[in-house]
């Protein structure tokens, strides 16, 4: 049987590999000039590596790590110490350093460490944020689902004074390309609960080079070595239906391709353009029109000298870049000499239309404010990366709009980080989880056999089972004390 996989991003590559392993003849088509989608990299005219974005890995990416092991590239993730830095004006550093303590004491100790040096928010406000996050750690899954009805900003303002969560804003922006007052509370609390689940969960990993070399090329070799076909510059321009299934797809507006099975790993924006009008009689496909793009850009700047010795992720407030890293410290064998900053520019709604030189001028002024050494440094070159940017905007209500991997059409399935999964709102782990689950469903539907690929990440519980009873007991004691006082008065 033949399967046609549409879209050669991370989920498309993984889906093609999974279907080959199930015994399918696989054909993979990609509209772009390179494979990998957002998980890609390439070389510029000087031979320097260009990332389409700053990619970081976390230990709770259980299915991504499992897939990397399968591909033999797990050792290409460089794991750093369990800490995150904040840069403030004038070069003042603050660090969120997780202690080797059971949860949630490790997170409490990290928060107190941050408060010693973080000055963008009064400490008393930050304590409200800490209490709110402690409360969120006790939420049930049902409670968490309900929080997809409001934004994270709304949730935060119910439990804390204004700006109390400012230290979290860079992480929110860097992960979702969306400000806190727009993003779903469920989406962000799900991420915070994972990152703070235990000390190892907050450990950050970086690819030991470009994902184009490490991930994409390895996957393409696997596909071709196992008889699969992978083609570039082959855009699916229409999906042609007949009865209750897909009859064929049209590539580049003229070439018709047929298969027994079709898997869309296209973005929701590309898929809804390719579908015919009759497909939208199904609510399943109408929901694709609820997806809106969350724009982002990436900026890489090469300096002639070192600006910092930090080799982990760095956050900043009130800048057009919120999350960044000095890759000359992370990957000194790739970026030698002076510092090379790679920065996530998001949310980019108000800057994506600006010329590259204007974006650079804004960013370099802010860099010089945060890093005094940059005031004397010479910029050797810079690159504003616009290619393969943006994800869907995870605002309230979008979780229920995410399509399941099995479509209403008999032979059409979907994969991609925007499709339904409980692991995250998007990103690399979601891309692999959905690619795996798509193959699991196809094995059941078409081959009549159970095929298990996905695994569940299980953090160490630490003291977490005792936190909710402690909150409840504390509330009961406070109520009794107040009642006695009122009786005496």
C-alpha positions as CSV (number, residue, x, y, z in Angstrom):
1,X,0.0,0.0,0.0
2,X,1.1,3.5,-0.8
3,X,1.0,6.5,1.5
4,X,1.4,10.1,0.4
5,X,2.7,12.4,3.2
6,X,2.1,16.1,2.5
7,X,4.6,18.5,4.2
8,X,8.2,17.8,5.2
9,X,8.5,19.5,8.5
10,X,9.3,17.7,11.8
11,X,6.0,15.9,11.9
12,X,6.1,15.1,8.2
13,X,9.5,13.5,8.4
14,X,8.5,11.5,11.5
15,X,5.2,10.4,10.0
16,X,7.0,9.2,6.8
17,X,9.5,7.1,9.0
18,X,6.6,5.7,11.1
19,X,4.7,4.6,8.0
20,X,7.7,3.0,6.4
21,X,8.2,1.0,9.6
22,X,4.5,-0.1,9.2
23,X,5.3,-1.5,5.7
24,X,3.9,1.3,3.6
25,X,5.4,2.6,0.4
26,X,6.0,6.2,1.3
27,X,6.1,9.3,-0.9
28,X,6.9,12.6,0.9
29,X,6.3,16.0,-0.8
30,X,7.4,19.4,0.5
31,X,6.6,22.8,-1.0
32,X,9.8,24.5,0.3
33,X,13.3,24.4,-1.0
34,X,14.5,22.5,2.2
35,X,13.0,20.0,4.5
36,X,12.5,20.5,8.2
37,X,10.0,23.3,8.4
38,X,10.6,25.3,11.6
39,X,13.1,22.6,12.8
40,X,15.6,23.5,10.1
41,X,19.0,25.2,9.5
42,X,21.2,26.1,6.6
43,X,24.5,27.8,5.7
44,X,24.7,31.4,4.5
45,X,27.1,32.7,1.8
46,X,29.9,32.9,4.4
47,X,29.4,29.3,5.5
48,X,27.9,30.3,8.9
49,X,25.0,28.3,10.3
50,X,21.6,30.0,10.2
51,X,18.9,28.7,12.4
52,X,15.3,29.4,11.5
53,X,14.8,29.9,15.3
54,X,16.4,29.3,18.7
55,X,15.5,25.7,19.5
56,X,15.8,24.4,23.1
57,X,15.0,21.0,24.5
58,X,13.6,19.9,27.8
59,X,13.7,16.4,29.5
60,X,9.9,16.2,29.4
61,X,10.1,16.0,25.6
62,X,9.8,12.2,26.2
63,X,8.6,11.3,22.7
64,X,11.1,13.6,20.9
65,X,13.9,12.1,22.9
66,X,12.7,8.6,22.1
67,X,12.6,9.4,18.4
68,X,16.1,10.9,18.6
69,X,17.3,7.6,20.2
70,X,15.7,5.7,17.3
71,X,17.5,7.9,14.8
72,X,20.8,7.5,16.7
73,X,21.1,11.2,17.4
74,X,20.2,11.4,21.1
75,X,23.8,12.2,22.0
76,X,23.6,15.3,19.8
77,X,21.6,17.2,22.5
78,X,23.9,19.2,24.9
79,X,22.3,19.4,28.3
80,X,23.2,22.5,30.3
81,X,23.0,23.2,34.1
82,X,19.5,23.7,35.6
83,X,19.4,27.5,35.5
84,X,17.9,30.4,33.5
85,X,19.3,33.9,33.4
86,X,17.7,37.3,33.3
87,X,19.5,40.3,31.9
88,X,18.6,43.7,33.3
89,X,19.7,47.2,32.3
90,X,23.3,48.0,33.0
91,X,24.4,44.4,32.8
92,X,22.8,43.3,36.1
93,X,22.2,39.5,36.1
94,X,19.5,37.6,37.9
95,X,19.4,33.8,37.9
96,X,16.7,31.2,38.4
97,X,18.7,28.3,39.7
98,X,16.9,25.1,40.7
99,X,18.3,23.5,43.8
100,X,18.7,19.7,44.2
101,X,15.6,19.4,46.4
102,X,12.3,17.5,46.1
103,X,9.5,19.3,44.3
104,X,8.2,21.9,45.0
105,X,11.0,23.0,47.3
106,X,13.4,23.1,44.3
107,X,11.2,25.7,42.6
108,X,10.7,27.7,45.8
109,X,14.4,27.8,46.3
110,X,15.0,28.9,42.6
111,X,12.4,31.6,43.0
112,X,14.1,33.0,46.2
113,X,17.4,33.0,44.3
114,X,15.9,35.0,41.5
115,X,14.4,37.6,43.9
116,X,17.9,38.4,45.2
117,X,18.8,40.2,42.0
118,X,15.7,40.7,39.9
119,X,14.6,44.3,40.1
120,X,12.0,44.8,37.4
121,X,9.1,44.0,39.9
122,X,8.9,44.8,43.6
123,X,9.5,41.7,45.6
124,X,6.1,41.9,47.4
125,X,4.4,41.6,44.1
126,X,6.5,38.6,43.1
127,X,5.5,36.8,46.2
128,X,1.9,36.9,45.0
129,X,3.0,35.3,41.8
130,X,4.8,32.6,43.7
131,X,1.7,31.9,45.8
132,X,-0.4,31.7,42.7
133,X,1.9,29.3,41.0
134,X,1.9,27.1,44.1
135,X,-1.8,27.0,43.9
136,X,-1.8,26.1,40.2
137,X,0.4,23.1,41.1
138,X,-2.6,21.6,42.9
139,X,-5.1,22.0,40.0
140,X,-6.8,18.9,38.7
141,X,-6.8,18.1,35.0
142,X,-10.5,19.1,34.9
143,X,-9.7,22.5,36.5
144,X,-6.9,22.9,34.0
145,X,-9.2,22.2,31.1
146,X,-11.6,24.9,32.3
147,X,-8.8,27.4,32.2
148,X,-8.7,27.3,28.4
149,X,-11.7,29.6,28.7
150,X,-9.6,32.6,29.9
151,X,-6.2,34.1,29.1
152,X,-3.2,33.7,31.3
153,X,-3.3,37.4,32.0
154,X,-6.9,37.2,33.3
155,X,-5.9,34.3,35.5
156,X,-2.9,36.2,36.8
157,X,-4.8,39.4,37.6
158,X,-7.4,37.4,39.6
159,X,-4.6,36.1,41.9
160,X,-2.0,38.8,42.0
161,X,-1.3,42.5,41.6
162,X,-0.4,44.0,38.2
163,X,3.0,43.0,36.7
164,X,3.6,40.3,39.4
165,X,4.2,37.8,36.6
166,X,6.6,39.9,34.6
167,X,9.5,37.5,35.1
168,X,7.4,34.8,33.2
169,X,6.5,37.0,30.3
170,X,9.7,36.3,28.2
171,X,9.1,32.6,28.5
172,X,5.5,33.0,27.5
173,X,6.5,35.1,24.5
174,X,9.3,32.8,23.5
175,X,7.2,29.6,23.6
176,X,3.9,30.8,22.1
177,X,4.9,34.0,20.3
178,X,1.9,35.5,22.1
179,X,1.6,38.0,25.0
180,X,0.2,36.8,28.3
181,X,-3.0,38.8,27.9
182,X,-3.9,36.8,24.8
183,X,-2.6,33.3,25.4
184,X,-4.8,30.6,27.0
185,X,-4.3,30.1,30.8
186,X,-4.4,26.4,30.3
187,X,-1.6,26.4,27.8
188,X,0.8,28.3,29.9
189,X,0.0,26.6,33.2
190,X,0.4,23.3,31.5
191,X,3.9,24.3,30.5
192,X,4.8,25.9,33.9
193,X,3.7,22.8,35.7
194,X,6.0,20.7,33.6
195,X,9.0,22.9,33.7
196,X,8.7,23.1,37.5
197,X,7.7,19.5,38.1
198,X,11.2,18.5,39.4
199,X,14.7,19.8,39.1
200,X,15.6,17.9,36.0
201,X,12.5,19.2,34.1
202,X,13.9,22.7,34.0
203,X,17.2,21.5,32.4
204,X,17.7,23.1,29.0
205,X,19.3,21.3,26.1
206,X,20.7,22.6,22.8
207,X,21.3,20.8,19.5
208,X,25.0,20.2,18.9
209,X,24.9,22.1,15.6
210,X,22.2,22.8,13.1
211,X,19.0,20.8,13.1
212,X,19.2,20.6,9.4
213,X,22.3,18.5,9.7
214,X,21.4,16.6,12.9
215,X,17.7,15.9,12.5
216,X,16.6,16.6,8.9
217,X,19.5,14.9,7.1
218,X,19.3,11.8,9.4
219,X,15.6,11.4,8.7
220,X,16.0,11.8,5.0
221,X,18.7,9.2,4.9
222,X,16.4,6.8,6.9
223,X,13.5,7.4,4.5
224,X,15.6,6.9,1.3
225,X,17.5,4.0,2.7
226,X,14.2,2.2,3.4
227,X,12.8,2.8,-0.1
228,X,10.9,6.0,0.5
229,X,10.8,9.0,-1.8
230,X,11.2,12.6,-0.6
231,X,10.8,15.5,-3.0
232,X,11.2,19.3,-2.6
233,X,9.4,22.2,-4.3
234,X,6.2,20.0,-4.6
235,X,3.4,22.1,-3.2
236,X,0.0,20.4,-2.7
237,X,-2.3,22.9,-4.3
238,X,-5.6,20.9,-4.1
239,X,-6.9,17.8,-2.4
240,X,-9.4,16.1,-4.6
241,X,-12.3,14.2,-3.1
242,X,-14.5,11.4,-4.3
243,X,-17.3,10.0,-2.2
244,X,-16.1,9.7,1.4
245,X,-12.4,9.8,0.7
246,X,-9.5,11.5,-1.1
247,X,-9.2,10.5,-4.8
248,X,-5.9,12.3,-5.5
249,X,-3.9,15.5,-4.8
250,X,-2.7,18.0,-7.3
251,X,0.9,19.1,-7.0
252,X,2.1,22.5,-8.2
253,X,-1.3,23.1,-9.8
254,X,-0.8,20.6,-12.6
255,X,0.5,17.2,-11.5
256,X,-1.9,14.6,-10.1
257,X,-0.7,12.2,-7.5
258,X,-2.6,9.1,-6.1
259,X,-2.1,6.9,-3.1
260,X,-4.1,4.5,-0.9
261,X,-3.6,6.7,2.1
262,X,-3.0,10.4,2.5
263,X,-1.5,12.2,5.6
264,X,-1.5,16.0,5.8
265,X,1.4,17.4,7.8
266,X,0.7,20.8,6.3
267,X,0.1,23.8,8.5
268,X,-3.6,24.5,9.1
269,X,-3.2,27.6,6.9
270,X,-1.9,25.6,3.9
271,X,-4.4,22.7,4.5
272,X,-7.5,24.8,4.4
273,X,-6.4,26.4,1.1
274,X,-5.9,23.0,-0.5
275,X,-9.2,21.5,0.6
276,X,-12.2,21.7,-1.8
277,X,-15.4,23.6,-0.8
278,X,-17.3,20.4,0.0
279,X,-14.9,19.5,2.7
280,X,-16.1,22.4,4.9
281,X,-19.5,20.8,5.3
282,X,-17.7,19.0,8.1
283,X,-17.2,21.0,11.3
284,X,-13.9,19.1,11.6
285,X,-12.5,21.1,8.6
286,X,-14.4,24.3,9.4
287,X,-12.4,24.5,12.7
288,X,-9.3,25.0,10.6
289,X,-10.5,28.6,10.0
290,X,-10.2,29.3,13.7
291,X,-6.4,29.1,13.5
292,X,-4.6,32.4,13.3
293,X,-0.9,32.9,12.9
294,X,1.3,34.1,15.8
295,X,4.2,35.9,14.0
296,X,7.8,35.8,15.1
297,X,11.2,36.5,13.7
298,X,14.7,35.5,14.7
299,X,17.8,37.7,14.8
300,X,21.4,36.5,14.8
301,X,24.2,39.0,15.5
302,X,27.9,38.3,15.3
303,X,30.2,40.4,17.6
304,X,34.0,40.8,17.4
305,X,34.4,40.1,21.2
306,X,32.8,38.2,24.0
307,X,29.9,39.9,25.7
308,X,29.0,37.3,28.3
309,X,30.1,33.9,29.5
310,X,26.5,32.6,30.0
311,X,25.9,29.3,28.1
312,X,22.2,28.8,28.8
313,X,19.0,30.5,27.9
314,X,18.7,34.2,28.8
315,X,15.5,36.2,29.3
316,X,14.9,39.9,29.0
317,X,11.9,42.2,29.7
318,X,10.8,45.2,27.7
319,X,12.9,44.3,24.6
320,X,11.8,43.2,21.2
321,X,13.8,40.0,21.9
322,X,12.6,38.0,25.0
323,X,14.5,34.8,24.8
324,X,18.0,34.5,23.5
325,X,21.4,32.7,23.9
326,X,25.0,33.4,23.2
327,X,25.7,30.4,20.9
328,X,29.5,31.1,21.0
329,X,29.3,29.8,24.6
330,X,26.8,27.0,23.9
331,X,28.5,25.8,20.7
332,X,32.1,27.2,20.7
333,X,33.1,24.6,18.1
334,X,30.5,26.1,15.7
335,X,30.6,29.8,16.6
336,X,34.2,30.7,17.4
337,X,35.6,34.1,18.2
338,X,33.3,36.7,19.6
339,X,29.8,36.4,20.8
340,X,27.0,35.3,18.5
341,X,23.6,36.1,19.9
342,X,20.5,34.3,18.6
343,X,17.3,36.0,19.6
344,X,13.6,35.2,19.4
345,X,11.7,38.3,18.3
346,X,8.2,37.7,19.5
347,X,5.4,38.7,19.7
348,X,6.3,40.2,16.3
349,X,2.9,41.6,15.3
350,X,4.2,45.2,15.5
351,X,7.7,44.7,14.0
352,X,7.4,42.0,11.3
353,X,6.6,44.6,8.7
354,X,9.7,46.7,9.5
355,X,12.8,46.6,7.3
356,X,15.7,44.4,8.6
357,X,18.0,47.4,9.3
358,X,15.3,49.1,11.5
359,X,14.8,45.8,13.5
360,X,18.5,45.5,13.9
361,X,18.9,49.1,15.1
362,X,16.2,48.6,17.7
363,X,17.7,45.4,18.9
364,X,21.3,46.6,19.1
365,X,20.3,49.6,21.2
366,X,18.6,47.2,23.6
367,X,21.6,44.8,23.6
368,X,23.9,47.7,24.5
369,X,21.6,48.6,27.4
370,X,21.8,45.1,28.8
371,X,25.4,44.3,28.0
372,X,27.8,47.3,28.6
373,X,30.6,45.4,26.8
374,X,28.5,45.7,23.6
375,X,28.9,49.4,23.5
376,X,32.6,49.0,22.5
377,X,32.0,45.9,20.4
378,X,31.9,45.8,16.6
379,X,29.1,44.0,14.9
380,X,30.6,41.7,12.3
381,X,27.3,40.9,10.7
382,X,23.6,40.2,11.4
383,X,20.8,38.3,9.9
384,X,17.1,38.8,10.4
385,X,15.5,35.4,9.8
386,X,12.0,35.5,8.5
387,X,11.8,32.1,6.9
388,X,9.6,29.3,8.4
389,X,8.5,31.5,11.4
390,X,5.3,31.6,13.4
391,X,2.9,29.1,14.9
392,X,-0.8,29.2,15.5
393,X,-2.0,31.6,18.2
394,X,-3.0,29.6,21.3
395,X,-5.6,31.9,22.6
396,X,-8.6,30.8,24.7
397,X,-10.8,28.1,23.2
398,X,-8.3,26.9,20.7
399,X,-7.6,23.6,22.5
400,X,-11.1,22.3,21.5
401,X,-10.5,23.4,17.9
402,X,-7.4,21.3,17.4
403,X,-8.4,18.5,15.0
404,X,-7.9,14.9,15.9
405,X,-5.5,12.9,13.8
406,X,-8.3,10.8,12.2
407,X,-10.4,12.9,9.8
408,X,-14.0,12.3,8.7
409,X,-12.6,11.1,5.3
410,X,-11.8,7.4,5.0
411,X,-8.2,7.7,3.8
412,X,-7.1,11.2,5.1
413,X,-5.2,11.6,8.4
414,X,-3.6,14.6,10.0
415,X,-0.4,15.2,12.0
416,X,1.4,18.3,13.1
417,X,1.9,20.2,16.3
418,X,-1.4,22.1,15.9
419,X,-3.4,18.9,15.9
420,X,-4.8,17.5,19.1
421,X,-2.5,16.3,21.8
422,X,-2.3,16.7,25.6
423,X,1.5,17.2,25.7
424,X,1.7,20.9,24.7
425,X,0.1,23.6,22.7
426,X,2.7,23.1,19.9
427,X,6.4,22.7,19.3
428,X,8.7,19.8,18.7
429,X,7.3,17.4,21.3
430,X,3.8,17.9,20.0
431,X,5.0,17.4,16.4
432,X,6.5,14.0,17.3
433,X,3.6,12.9,19.5
434,X,1.0,13.6,16.8
435,X,3.1,11.9,14.1
436,X,3.3,8.9,16.4
437,X,-0.3,8.9,17.2
438,X,-1.3,9.2,13.6
439,X,0.7,6.1,12.8
440,X,-0.9,4.3,15.8
441,X,-4.4,5.1,14.4
442,X,-3.5,4.1,10.9
443,X,-2.1,0.8,12.1
444,X,-5.4,0.1,13.9
445,X,-7.7,1.4,11.1
446,X,-6.0,0.0,8.1
447,X,-3.8,-2.9,9.3
448,X,-6.0,-4.1,12.2
449,X,-3.3,-4.2,14.7
450,X,-2.3,-2.3,17.9
451,X,0.9,-0.4,17.4
452,X,2.2,1.7,20.4
453,X,4.8,4.4,19.8
454,X,4.0,7.2,22.3
455,X,5.2,7.2,25.9
456,X,4.1,9.3,28.8
457,X,6.5,11.5,30.7
458,X,6.4,10.9,34.4
459,X,8.2,13.3,36.7
460,X,9.3,12.5,40.2
461,X,6.5,13.4,42.6
462,X,8.6,14.7,45.5
463,X,6.5,16.4,48.1
464,X,3.7,17.3,45.6
465,X,1.1,14.8,46.9
466,X,1.2,16.6,50.2
467,X,0.8,20.1,48.9
468,X,-2.9,20.1,48.2
469,X,-3.8,18.6,51.7
470,X,-1.5,21.2,53.2
471,X,-3.3,24.0,51.4
472,X,-6.7,22.6,52.5
473,X,-5.6,22.1,56.1
474,X,-4.1,25.6,56.2
475,X,-7.4,27.1,54.9
476,X,-9.4,25.1,57.4
477,X,-7.2,26.3,60.3
478,X,-7.4,29.9,59.2
479,X,-11.2,29.6,59.0
480,X,-11.4,28.2,62.5
481,X,-9.2,30.8,63.9
482,X,-11.2,33.6,62.3
483,X,-14.5,32.0,63.6
484,X,-13.2,31.9,67.1
485,X,-12.0,35.5,66.9
486,X,-15.4,36.6,65.7
487,X,-17.2,34.7,68.5
488,X,-15.0,36.4,71.1
489,X,-15.7,39.8,69.6
